[in-house]
Amino acid sequence: MKFGEVPVAEAAGAILAHNMAVTGGRRLKKGRVLTPDDIAVLQISGKESVTAARLEPGDIGENEAAAELARALGGGSVEIGPAFTGRVNFFAKAPGLCVVDRDAVDGFNLVDEAITLATVEPYSVVAPKQMVATVKIIPFAVSGEAVAACARKVGGRGLFSVAPFQNKRVALIQTRLPSLKESVLDKTVMTTDERLAGLGNDLTRETRCEHNVDDLADHIRAAAAAGSELILIAGASAIIDRRDVIPAALTACGGTILHFGMPVDPGNLMLMGRLGDADVLGLPGCARSPKINGYDWVLQRIVAGLPAGSEEVMRMGVGGLLADIPSRPMPRAKADSHIAARRAPRVAALILAAGQSTRMGTLNKLLISIDGKPMVRHAAEAVAGRAAPVIVVTGHQHEQIEAALAGVPVSFAHNPDYARGLSTSLKSGLAALPHDIDGALVLLGDMPRVGPSEVARLIDAFNPVEGRVIVVPTRKGKRGNPVLLGKQLFQELSGIAGDSGARASIAAHPDLVAEIEMDSDSVLTDIDTPQALARLTSNRAKAVA
């Protein structure tokens, strides 16, 4: 790939390296493939050269290269996102543990500095839609040979995957001594319930007995006979030796001790065993606390159906010093932010359907039939199932609008001030959004040609963590609708007035804007006059003919 200053007259087809302001208040975004029209605009703006990249024979563009490697890396337990700015993200399909082949990932990254793969920590607990890995092409293009070499490193192996949590029948047995309060045992039940709930499981059985071999052995047998697949034993006294009460009780009822102790602190004094088909864990004292400890690491592996034997436990020493790390437990706000940075953004939708349609005459344009259904229904069906929630902002003839959307999974927010302009509807919609969404796709009810494919491309491009806070569709360089706005802008938008909508906020933050070129004029076509309706009907008739 060639990179450097290119005379504007020779720059058609080159990739713009940096944002550039041009005549008319426009900005050409970095990464844009310059068209003949762009060259004309640059020349009018007095630009003599641009910094750009040009592909050479054998090079592959960043998005194509990222997508090709993503296909080699992904599938199965992870969902592959779209390629954008040379990056493809991978998301967990189900809650579970992310298994990472550290050596294989290192081998992949050692091929070429231009191609990178990053994952979460091995054996991280992940939620559905949480990002688990990302492949990124650093420059605008990379050699096909380097891509092929990285693909060979993958070689059909899973460099990372998600082992989903399984539903297991879990029993908890607690032993008593006179010095141990029942309130401590009650708290242990609550803590265990919470631990299991975080892994998609419930505590199905809980019993208590005296801290002696015979009584405990009877309770272990009963738990196994009840069909328990995982038996947790919280002793009134810590396990000190393989011949102590808990291991002795396990062997007395025919069980096997697999491993005692682990190189994780806290959590050293943990016992692992088997009784028939059931896993048995003799818990360390720290298991009564909700803070992360070595027992959590073993419990997570067992629930995910992963090997958790003697060798796996003995390899947990690196990173096993947990006693003084700040994330025991991670502060709630910090934890939420950390998870939000790795999961797929949550996107809601606002359909603005409150206007009076004054330019259409006596008709409410949103109720006009297009292809056999009201115009506003096209917008609702385009986004339903792709964003959640979908909120329709009503005003003029709100009862008729609600009736026109019967059966579509939407909710409604009425704007009593609709006559004061579009801004009032936008603010009403934003106020109705739940607090946990990351952005809102704002659709106009009078754009019936915007369909699911356009909606999907805008949502796929949205990623506030990577700086794509505002996503705008374009057609041949002209911006259209709908637009997707990140939560960071909501407070600013609460101060708009009149019919301005979000235009001023978008213009004020050019570095946060991602423009997505569309394949049709649908994002530019609004039906707000009889003439526009006639053109739409005429074009539809010609297409059918």
C-alpha positions in Angstrom: 0.0 0.0 0.0 1.3 3.4 -0.9 0.7 6.2 1.6 1.5 9.9 1.4 0.7 13.2 -0.3 -1.2 12.8 -3.6 -2.1 15.6 -6.0 -5.8 16.1 -5.9 -6.1 15.7 -9.7 -4.7 12.1 -9.3 -6.5 11.2 -6.1 -9.7 9.6 -7.4 -10.0 6.1 -5.9 -7.5 6.9 -3.2 -8.4 6.5 0.5 -8.5 9.8 2.4 -6.2 9.6 5.5 -7.5 12.5 7.5 -10.7 14.4 7.9 -10.9 17.5 5.6 -13.1 20.6 5.6 -14.2 21.7 2.2 -16.4 24.4 0.6 -20.0 24.7 1.9 -19.3 23.6 5.4 -18.9 19.9 4.4 -16.3 17.5 5.8 -14.8 14.6 4.0 -14.2 11.8 6.5 -11.0 9.9 6.8 -11.3 6.4 5.2 -13.5 7.8 2.4 -12.7 6.5 -1.1 -12.5 9.7 -3.1 -14.9 9.9 -6.0 -14.7 12.2 -9.0 -17.3 14.4 -7.4 -15.1 14.6 -4.3 -12.1 15.6 -6.5 -14.2 18.4 -8.0 -15.2 19.7 -4.5 -11.5 19.6 -3.3 -10.4 21.5 -6.3 -13.1 24.2 -5.8 -12.0 24.4 -2.2 -8.5 25.2 -3.3 -6.9 21.9 -2.2 -3.8 21.0 -4.2 -3.0 17.7 -2.5 -4.3 15.2 0.1 -2.8 12.6 2.3 -4.1 9.4 1.1 -3.5 5.6 0.8 -3.6 3.7 -2.5 -3.8 0.0 -2.8 -1.2 -1.9 -4.8 -1.6 -5.3 -6.5 -2.2 -8.0 -4.0 -3.5 -5.6 -1.3 -6.8 -6.2 0.4 -8.9 -3.3 1.8 -9.2 -3.1 5.6 -12.9 -4.1 5.8 -12.6 -7.0 3.3 -9.5 -8.3 5.1 -11.2 -8.1 8.6 -14.3 -9.8 7.2 -12.2 -12.6 5.7 -10.3 -13.3 8.9 -13.5 -13.0 10.9 -15.0 -15.8 8.9 -12.0 -18.0 9.6 -12.0 -17.1 13.4 -15.7 -17.1 14.2 -18.9 -19.0 14.1 -20.3 -21.6 16.5 -20.7 -20.1 19.9 -20.0 -16.5 18.9 -21.8 -14.1 16.6 -19.8 -12.2 14.0 -20.5 -8.5 13.7 -20.1 -6.4 10.5 -16.8 -5.1 9.2 -16.4 -1.4 9.9 -13.3 0.8 9.8 -11.2 -2.4 9.5 -12.7 -4.0 12.6 -15.0 -7.0 13.2 -16.3 -7.7 16.7 -17.4 -11.1 18.0 -20.2 -11.4 20.6 -21.3 -14.2 22.8 -24.5 -16.0 21.8 -25.3 -17.3 25.3 -24.0 -16.7 28.8 -21.0 -18.8 29.6 -17.2 -18.8 29.9 -15.0 -17.5 27.1 -12.3 -20.1 26.4 -9.2 -18.6 24.8 -6.2 -20.5 23.3 -3.6 -18.0 24.5 -0.7 -19.5 22.5 -2.7 -19.6 19.3 -3.8 -16.0 19.7 -0.2 -15.0 20.2 0.8 -16.9 17.1 -1.9 -15.1 15.1 -0.7 -11.7 16.3 3.0 -12.5 15.6 2.3 -12.9 11.9 2.1 -9.2 10.9 1.9 -6.0 12.9 -0.9 -4.8 10.6 -3.3 -7.6 11.7 -4.4 -7.8 15.4 -6.7 -10.0 17.4 -7.7 -9.1 21.0 -9.9 -11.2 23.3 -11.2 -11.0 26.8 -9.2 -12.7 29.6 -9.4 -16.5 29.3 -12.3 -18.0 31.3 -14.1 -14.7 31.6 -17.8 -14.9 32.5 -19.6 -13.4 29.5 -23.3 -12.4 28.9 -25.3 -12.7 25.7 -24.3 -10.0 23.2 -21.2 -9.2 25.2 -18.1 -8.6 23.0 -15.5 -11.4 23.5 -13.0 -10.6 20.8 -12.2 -8.1 18.0 -10.0 -8.5 14.9 -8.6 -5.1 13.6 -6.6 -4.2 10.5 -4.4 -1.3 11.6 -3.8 0.5 8.2 -6.3 1.1 5.4 -5.2 -2.1 3.6 -3.0 -5.1 4.1 -1.3 -7.6 1.8 -3.2 -10.6 0.8 -0.2 -12.7 1.8 -0.4 -11.5 5.4 -4.2 -12.3 5.5 -3.6 -15.8 4.1 -0.8 -16.4 6.7 -3.1 -15.4 9.6 -5.8 -17.6 8.2 -3.4 -20.5 8.1 -2.6 -19.9 11.8 -6.3 -20.3 12.6 -6.3 -23.6 10.5 -9.9 -24.5 11.5 -9.1 -24.4 15.2 -11.2 -22.3 17.7 -8.8 -19.7 19.0 -11.7 -18.5 21.2 -15.2 -19.8 22.0 -17.9 -19.5 24.6 -18.8 -22.6 26.6 -22.4 -21.9 27.6 -23.5 -22.4 31.2 -25.6 -25.6 31.7 -28.5 -26.1 34.0 -27.5 -28.3 36.9 -29.2 -29.7 40.0 -27.1 -28.2 42.8 -27.2 -29.2 46.5 -25.7 -27.3 49.4 -24.8 -29.2 52.6 -23.7 -27.1 55.6 -22.2 -28.6 58.8 -22.7 -27.2 62.3 -20.6 -26.7 65.4 -21.9 -25.1 68.6 -19.9 -22.0 68.0 -21.4 -21.4 64.5 -24.5 -19.2 64.4 -27.5 -20.2 62.2 -27.4 -16.7 60.8 -24.0 -17.5 59.2 -25.5 -20.5 57.6 -28.5 -18.5 56.3 -26.2 -16.0 54.8 -24.2 -18.8 53.1 -27.4 -20.0 51.4 -28.1 -16.5 50.2 -24.6 -16.0 48.9 -24.6 -19.4 47.1 -28.0 -18.6 45.5 -26.6 -15.3 44.2 -23.4 -17.0 42.9 -25.4 -19.7 41.0 -27.9 -17.1 39.7 -25.0 -15.3 38.0 -24.3 -18.6 36.2 -27.9 -19.2 35.2 -28.5 -21.8 37.9 -30.6 -22.2 41.1 -29.9 -23.9 44.4 -32.2 -26.9 44.3 -31.5 -28.4 47.7 -30.1 -27.2 51.0 -29.6 -29.3 54.2 -27.7 -29.0 57.5 -26.0 -31.6 59.7 -23.5 -32.0 62.5 -19.8 -31.6 61.7 -18.9 -35.3 61.9 -18.1 -38.0 59.3 -21.1 -40.2 59.8 -23.8 -37.5 59.8 -22.2 -35.7 56.8 -21.8 -39.0 54.8 -25.6 -39.6 55.2 -26.4 -36.2 53.8 -24.0 -36.6 50.9 -25.7 -39.9 50.0 -29.1 -38.3 50.3 -28.1 -35.4 48.0 -26.7 -37.9 45.4 -29.9 -40.1 45.6 -32.0 -37.0 45.0 -30.3 -36.5 41.6 -28.0 -33.7 42.5 -25.3 -33.2 39.8 -23.2 -30.8 41.9 -22.9 -31.1 45.7 -21.4 -28.2 47.6 -20.2 -28.7 51.2 -19.6 -25.7 53.4 -18.0 -27.0 56.6 -18.2 -25.4 60.0 -14.4 -25.8 60.1 -12.0 -25.4 57.3 -10.6 -28.5 55.6 -7.0 -28.9 56.8 -6.0 -32.3 55.4 -7.3 -35.1 53.0 -8.2 -37.0 56.2 -10.3 -34.2 57.7 -14.1 -34.5 58.2 -15.4 -33.5 54.8 -13.0 -35.6 52.7 -13.4 -38.5 55.1 -17.2 -38.3 54.8 -16.9 -38.3 51.0 -14.8 -41.4 50.9 -17.0 -43.1 53.6 -20.0 -43.0 51.2 -18.0 -44.3 48.2 -16.8 -41.0 46.7 -13.4 -40.2 45.4 -11.1 -37.3 46.2 -9.7 -35.8 43.0 -7.7 -32.8 44.4 -7.1 -30.9 47.6 -5.8 -27.3 47.7 -5.3 -24.8 44.9 -2.8 -22.1 44.0 -5.4 -19.3 44.3 -5.7 -17.0 47.3 -8.3 -16.7 48.7 -9.5 -20.2 48.0 -6.5 -22.4 48.9 -8.4 -24.9 51.1 -10.8 -26.3 48.5 -11.5 -30.0 48.0 -12.6 -31.5 44.6 -14.2 -35.0 44.4 -16.8 -37.2 42.7 -19.6 -39.4 43.9 -21.1 -41.4 41.0 -22.0 -38.8 38.3 -22.0 -35.9 40.8 -19.2 -33.4 41.2 -18.5 -32.6 44.9 -16.8 -29.5 46.1 -15.6 -29.0 49.7 -15.8 -25.2 50.0 -13.1 -23.0 51.4 -14.2 -20.6 54.1 -14.1 -17.6 51.7 -17.0 -19.2 49.8 -19.3 -17.7 52.4 -18.3 -14.2 51.1 -19.6 -12.8 47.8 -16.1 -11.7 46.8 -14.4 -13.5 44.0 -12.2 -16.4 45.1 -10.7 -19.6 43.7 -13.9 -21.5 44.3 -15.6 -19.3 41.8 -13.1 -20.3 39.1 -13.8 -24.0 39.6 -17.5 -23.5 40.0 -17.7 -21.6 36.7 -15.8 -24.3 34.8 -18.0 -27.1 36.2 -21.3 -25.3 35.3 -19.9 -24.5 31.8 -19.1 -28.2 31.3 -15.3 -27.6 31.0 -12.6 -29.7 32.5 -11.9 -28.8 36.1 -9.6 -31.5 37.3 -6.3 -31.6 39.2 -4.2 -30.3 36.3 -6.5 -27.4 35.5 -6.6 -26.3 39.2 -2.8 -26.5 39.5 -2.4 -24.3 36.5 -4.4 -21.4 38.1 -1.5 -19.9 40.0 -0.6 -17.2 37.4 -3.2 -14.5 38.2 -4.3 -16.5 41.2 -3.4 -13.8 43.8 -6.8 -12.3 44.4 -6.6 -11.1 48.0 -5.6 -7.4 47.3 -6.9 -6.7 43.8 -9.3 -3.8 43.5 -11.9 -5.9 41.7 -12.7 -7.9 44.8 -15.4 -6.9 44.2 -15.2 -4.5 41.3 -17.1 -1.3 42.3 -20.6 -1.4 40.8 -20.3 1.7 38.6 -16.9 0.6 37.3 -18.1 -2.9 36.6 -21.1 -1.7 34.7 -18.9 0.6 32.6 -16.5 -2.3 31.9 -19.2 -4.6 30.8 -20.9 -1.9 28.7 -17.6 -1.4 26.8 -17.6 -5.0 25.7 -21.2 -5.8 24.9 -23.1 -4.8 21.8 -24.7 -1.4 22.3 -28.4 -1.4 23.2 -30.4 0.6 20.6 -34.0 1.9 21.0 -36.1 3.5 18.3 -38.2 6.6 18.2 -40.7 7.1 15.4 -41.8 10.7 15.2 -45.5 10.6 14.2 -47.1 13.6 15.8 -47.2 16.3 13.1 -50.3 17.8 11.5 -49.2 17.2 7.8 -50.0 20.8 6.8 -48.2 20.5 3.5 -50.3 17.5 2.5 -53.5 19.5 2.7 -56.5 18.0 4.5 -55.0 14.5 4.7 -52.9 13.1 7.5 -50.0 11.8 5.5 -49.1 9.1 8.0 -52.4 7.4 7.5 -52.3 7.4 3.7 -52.1 3.8 2.3 -48.8 2.9 0.7 -48.6 -0.6 -0.8 -51.8 -1.5 1.1 -50.9 -0.2 4.6 -50.7 3.1 6.4 -47.5 5.1 5.7 -46.5 5.1 9.4 -46.7 1.4 9.6 -43.8 1.0 7.2 -41.5 2.8 9.6 -42.7 0.7 12.5 -42.3 -2.6 10.7 -38.8 -1.6 9.4 -37.5 -1.3 13.0 -39.6 -3.7 15.0 -37.4 -6.6 16.2 -34.2 -4.7 15.4 -34.3 -2.1 18.1 -36.0 -2.3 21.6 -38.0 -0.6 22.7 -39.7 1.0 19.7 -41.5 4.2 20.9 -43.9 6.0 18.6 -44.4 9.7 19.5 -47.9 10.8 18.7 -49.7 14.1 18.7 -52.2 15.0 15.9 -54.9 12.4 15.5 -53.1 10.1 18.0 -55.9 7.6 18.3 -55.9 7.0 14.5 -52.1 6.6 14.5 -52.3 4.1 17.3 -55.0 2.1 15.5 -52.9 2.1 12.3 -50.1 0.4 14.3 -52.3 -2.3 15.9 -50.4 -5.6 16.2 -46.9 -4.0 15.8 -44.7 -4.4 18.9 -44.5 -0.7 19.8 -45.3 1.6 22.7 -46.6 5.2 22.5 -45.5 8.5 24.0 -48.0 11.3 23.5 -46.7 14.8 22.8 -49.3 17.4 23.7 -47.1 20.2 22.4 -46.8 18.7 18.9 -48.0 22.0 17.2 -44.8 23.7 18.5 -42.5 21.8 16.2 -40.5 18.6 15.6 -38.2 19.3 18.6 -41.0 18.8 21.0 -41.7 15.3 19.7 -38.0 14.4 19.8 -37.8 15.6 23.4 -40.9 13.6 24.3 -39.5 10.5 22.8 -36.1 10.8 24.5 -37.9 11.3 27.9 -39.7 8.1 27.4 -36.6 6.0 26.7 -35.3 3.5 29.4 -32.2 4.6 31.2 -30.1 1.5 30.1 -30.1 2.1 26.4 -27.0 3.4 24.6 -28.6 5.1 21.7 -31.8 5.8 19.8 -32.6 5.5 16.1 -34.8 8.4 15.2 -37.2 7.6 12.3 -39.6 9.9 10.5 -43.0 8.5 10.0 -43.2 9.8 6.4 -40.3 7.8 4.9 -42.0 4.5 3.8 -39.1 3.3 1.6 -36.7 3.0 4.5 -36.7 -0.7 5.3 -35.1 -3.3 7.6 -31.8 -3.4 5.6 -31.1 0.3 6.1 -32.1 0.1 9.7 -29.7 -2.9 10.2 -26.8 -1.2 8.6 -27.2 1.9 10.8 -27.4 -0.2 14.0 -24.5 -2.3 13.0 -22.3 0.8 12.5 -23.2 2.3 15.9 -20.4 1.9 18.5 -19.9 4.7 21.0 -16.8 2.9 22.5 -15.1 3.3 19.1 -16.3 6.9 18.6 -19.2 6.2 16.3 -21.7 8.1 18.4 -23.8 9.5 15.6 -24.6 7.4 12.6 -26.0 9.1 9.5 -27.1 7.5 6.2 -25.9 9.0 3.0 -26.8 8.6 -0.7 -24.2 9.8 -3.2 -22.7 12.0 -0.5 -26.0 13.6 0.6 -27.1 13.0 4.2 -30.6 11.6 4.9 -32.7 9.9 7.6 -33.1 8.0 9.9 -30.2 8.9 12.2 -28.9 7.1 15.2 -27.9 9.2 18.2 -25.8 8.1 21.2 -27.0 8.6 24.7 -24.2 11.2 25.2 -26.2 13.7 23.1 -29.6 13.3 24.9 -29.0 16.0 27.5 -27.9 18.4 24.8 -31.0 17.6 22.7 -33.2 18.4 25.6 -32.5 22.0 24.9 -33.5 22.2 21.2 -36.6 24.2 20.0 -38.8 24.6 17.0 -38.4 22.3 13.9 -34.6 22.0 14.1 -34.5 18.3 15.3 -31.0 17.0 15.9 -29.4 18.7 12.9 -27.5 21.3 15.0 -26.2 18.7 17.4 -24.9 16.6 14.6 -23.2 19.6 13.0 -21.6 20.5 16.3 -19.9 17.1 16.7 -18.4 16.1 13.3 -15.8 13.9 14.9 -18.5 11.7 16.3 -20.3 11.1 13.0 -20.1 7.9 11.0 -21.6 8.2 7.5 -23.0 5.1 6.0 -23.5 5.1 2.2 -26.8 3.4 1.2 -27.7 1.6 -2.0 -30.9 3.5 -2.8 -32.6 6.9 -2.4 -34.9 5.6 0.3 -33.1 7.6 3.0 -33.7 10.8 1.1 -37.3 10.2 0.2 -39.9 11.7 2.5 -43.6 12.0 1.5 -44.8 15.3 2.8 -46.6 16.9 -0.2 -49.2 15.7 -2.8 -46.5 16.0 -5.4 -44.1 13.7 -3.5 -46.9 11.2 -3.0 -47.7 11.3 -6.8 -44.0 10.7 -7.6 -43.9 7.8 -5.2 -47.0 6.2 -6.7 -45.8 6.8 -10.2 -42.4 5.2 -9.5 -44.0 2.3 -7.9 -46.3 1.7 -10.9 -43.3 1.8 -13.2 -41.4 -0.6 -11.1 -44.3 -3.1 -11.0 -44.8 -2.7 -14.8 
